[in-house]
Amino acid sequence: MKKLAEVGEYKILEHVLKIVAEHVEKNKLRVFGVGDDAQAVNLGGIWIFLKIDGSSASSSMYPWLTFGDLSYRIALSSITDLVAKNSRPLLISSSVSISSDSDSETLLEIVRGVKDLAEAVGALYVGGDINKLDHDDVVIDVASIGVSSNPKPSVPFRENLSVYSVKCLGLSSIPAVLYYLEKDFSVWRDLLRSTARPEPPMSFLSYSDSIEASTDISDGLNSLRKVLEKSRVDLVLSYEALCPEVVEFSREEKVGIELLLNLMGEEYAIVSTTEVQDLPAVKIGHTASGYGRIYLDNHELRGGWDNFLGYRLVNQYI
């Protein structure tokens, strides 16, 4: 068997999902969203969603983030997947694995970060467990439960539909460029601080009943590409989709827009398709017949995040 670093996250997920799908079919379970952002079972006409997400400080904590920021963001990843399914978060629980040599305040800061996210989305944080690590790192996992009466799938993204996002795109590319391309981030300290705890995408629930399909894009372009490939469509992005800060950063740091978008990652945004033309969201482009490609100004964007491969830029890795 190949190592995960050779296979990549998305290839190994295909095998994992095959095991899960066989289990669901064997047990004749009525499950929504196998292989989707989050999964649910139907109880008395209501869909109960469950999602778990996690990461470690060594792999996901930029130098300018606090441990509270890290736990907030991991919790945000979990509930964003719920909201993308048109599900309202109810309960959040955490599991923290940490070295016994760590300061006790670090642990409390992590817990407060998850609690802050729960309060921001109107959910109840019910605590969790603490585990010991035998090495110097912190691992945080956050599980969340939500409910929906009208869940939305991630596929298909039908062709010739408008594509919307809860917010402008690209902010996550700025810290990625600063960190992975080893640029001086002190110049952008204020921006990095203001975006350390992104706003949860709860505004999606105000128009989610009007959309056809939706997905979280926590892995940047790879998240979108996965949905587009399954739907057999391309996505044509407009420049209006980009955050003004991204355009400014591109100009100031002399980093091309295409490279910036290739390095999108932790956007915590929800992208959806609809025939409706006046949603209270950012119209980022439209779908067209194709094979899962993403275009901006007639140029194909090829990047995206993979947990085992890192940021992939065509045939190179950062």
Secondary structure as the mmCIF struct_conf table of DSSP 4:
data_model
#
loop_
_struct_conf.conf_type_id
_struct_conf.id
_struct_conf.beg_label_comp_id
_struct_conf.beg_label_asym_id
_struct_conf.beg_label_seq_id
_struct_conf.end_label_comp_id
_struct_conf.end_label_asym_id
_struct_conf.end_label_seq_id
HELX_RH_AL_P HELX_RH_AL_P1 LEU A 4 VAL A 7
HELX_RH_AL_P HELX_RH_AL_P2 GLU A 9 LYS A 26
TURN_TY1_P TURN_TY1_P1 ASN A 27 LYS A 28
STRN STRN1 VAL A 31 PHE A 32
TURN_TY1_P TURN_TY1_P2 VAL A 34 GLY A 35
BEND BEND1 ASP A 36 ALA A 38
STRN STRN2 GLN A 39 LEU A 43
TURN_TY1_P TURN_TY1_P3 GLY A 44 GLY A 45
STRN STRN3 ILE A 46 SER A 56
HELX_RH_AL_P HELX_RH_AL_P3 ALA A 57 SER A 60
TURN_TY1_P TURN_TY1_P4 PRO A 63 TRP A 64
HELX_RH_AL_P HELX_RH_AL_P4 PHE A 67 ALA A 84
TURN_TY1_P TURN_TY1_P5 LYS A 85 ASN A 86
STRN STRN4 ARG A 88 SER A 99
TURN_TY1_P TURN_TY1_P6 SER A 100 ASP A 101
BEND BEND2 SER A 102 SER A 102
HELX_RH_AL_P HELX_RH_AL_P5 SER A 104 VAL A 121
TURN_TY1_P TURN_TY1_P7 GLY A 122 GLY A 122
STRN STRN5 LEU A 124 LEU A 133
BEND BEND3 ASP A 134 ASP A 136
STRN STRN6 VAL A 138 SER A 148
BEND BEND4 SER A 149 ASN A 150
BEND BEND5 SER A 154 SER A 154
TURN_TY1_P TURN_TY1_P8 GLU A 159 ASN A 160
STRN STRN7 SER A 162 SER A 165
BEND BEND6 VAL A 166 LYS A 167
STRN STRN8 LEU A 169 LEU A 169
TURN_TY1_P TURN_TY1_P9 LEU A 171 SER A 172
HELX_RH_AL_P HELX_RH_AL_P6 SER A 173 TYR A 180
TURN_TY1_P TURN_TY1_P10 LEU A 181 GLU A 182
HELX_RH_3T_P HELX_RH_3T_P1 SER A 186 TRP A 188
HELX_RH_AL_P HELX_RH_AL_P7 ARG A 189 SER A 194
TURN_TY1_P TURN_TY1_P11 THR A 195 THR A 195
BEND BEND7 ALA A 196 ARG A 197
HELX_LH_PP_P HELX_LH_PP_P1 PRO A 198 PRO A 200
HELX_RH_3T_P HELX_RH_3T_P2 MET A 202 SER A 206
TURN_TY1_P TURN_TY1_P12 TYR A 207 TYR A 207
HELX_RH_3T_P HELX_RH_3T_P3 SER A 208 SER A 210
BEND BEND8 GLU A 212 GLU A 212
STRN STRN9 ALA A 213 ASP A 216
TURN_TY1_P TURN_TY1_P13 SER A 218 GLY A 220
HELX_RH_AL_P HELX_RH_AL_P8 LEU A 221 SER A 231
TURN_TY1_P TURN_TY1_P14 ARG A 232 ARG A 232
STRN STRN10 VAL A 233 LEU A 237
HELX_RH_3T_P HELX_RH_3T_P4 TYR A 239 ALA A 241
STRN STRN11 LEU A 242 LEU A 242
HELX_RH_AL_P HELX_RH_AL_P9 PRO A 244 GLU A 253
TURN_TY1_P TURN_TY1_P15 LYS A 254 LYS A 254
HELX_RH_AL_P HELX_RH_AL_P10 ILE A 257 ASN A 262
TURN_TY1_P TURN_TY1_P16 LEU A 263 LEU A 263
STRN STRN12 ILE A 270 THR A 274
BEND BEND9 GLU A 275 GLU A 275
BEND BEND10 GLN A 277 GLN A 277
BEND BEND11 PRO A 280 ALA A 281
STRN STRN13 VAL A 282 SER A 289
BEND BEND12 GLY A 290 GLY A 292
STRN STRN14 ILE A 294 LEU A 296
TURN_TY1_P TURN_TY1_P17 ASP A 297 ASN A 298
STRN STRN15 HIS A 299 LEU A 301
STRN STRN16 TRP A 305 ASP A 306
TURN_TY1_P TURN_TY1_P18 ASN A 307 LEU A 309
STRN STRN17 GLY A 310 LEU A 313
TURN_TY1_P TURN_TY1_P19 VAL A 314 ASN A 315
STRN STRN18 GLN A 316 TYR A 317
#
